[in-house]
Amino acid sequence: MKVCVIDGMGGGIGNALIKKIRAAFQEEVEIIALGTNAIATAQMMKAGANKGASGENAVIVTVRNVDVIVGSISILLANSMMGEMTAGMAAAVANSPALKLILPLTQEAVEVIGVSPEPLPHLVDHLVEKRLRSLVETSLKSNK
């Protein structure tokens, strides 16, 4: 299973996600870090991603061929992350056939109604343990 983690700016959200995913699944999943900039990608690589790339073309090309895309809601918003998430990147993520597991965190003028505010560590735990775990286990069973 290929899990793509997308982040920008300083890469802190992607770093937290990758550390938790790697701890939960060791080498059972391939983690691909996509940064809107080289700093974000470097931080995600340090966290344990198998491979990483930066920039618009890397995002547009890579999201076509992964099973799951993980990131904050900003990865679906054109011009978010202080302009780092281009319209082309956001469209590629939205149009990817991959399942998107989205954290309701944004620095943009967007509020997700009906979602209770939780700190990042709780959201990451929920994403990995409640949602991603069942996907990985199903994938591992079907590959045997």
C-alpha positions, 0 to 999 in steps of 0.5 A: 500500500502506498500512502502519500503525505502532503504538507507545506510550509515547515512540514510539521503536520506531515512530520507528525503524520509520518512518525505515527504511520511509521510507528504503527505499520513499520515497513508494511506501507510505503510512505511518500512525502510530498512537500510544497517546498524542500523544507517540508519534504526534508522534515517529512523524510527525517520522520521516516518517509520512504521517498519524497519530492517537492513542488507542483509537478511532483504532487501532480504526477505522484497523487495519480498512483497512490492508494491513500492521500493524507494531509490537512484540509489545506491540500484541497484548497487552491492558494492555501499554505500562504500560496504554496498549494497551487490550483494545479496541486489542489486539483490533482489531489481532489481528482486523484482516485486515491482515498483522501484522509483529511485532517480538519486543520487550516490556517485559511479562512475556512471553518469546517462545521460539525467538527469538534476542535482537537489538538493535532496529536489526537487527530493524527492518532484517530486518523492512523488508528481508526481509519488507516489501520483498517485499510492497511489490514485489508490491503495486507489480507488481499495481498496474501 
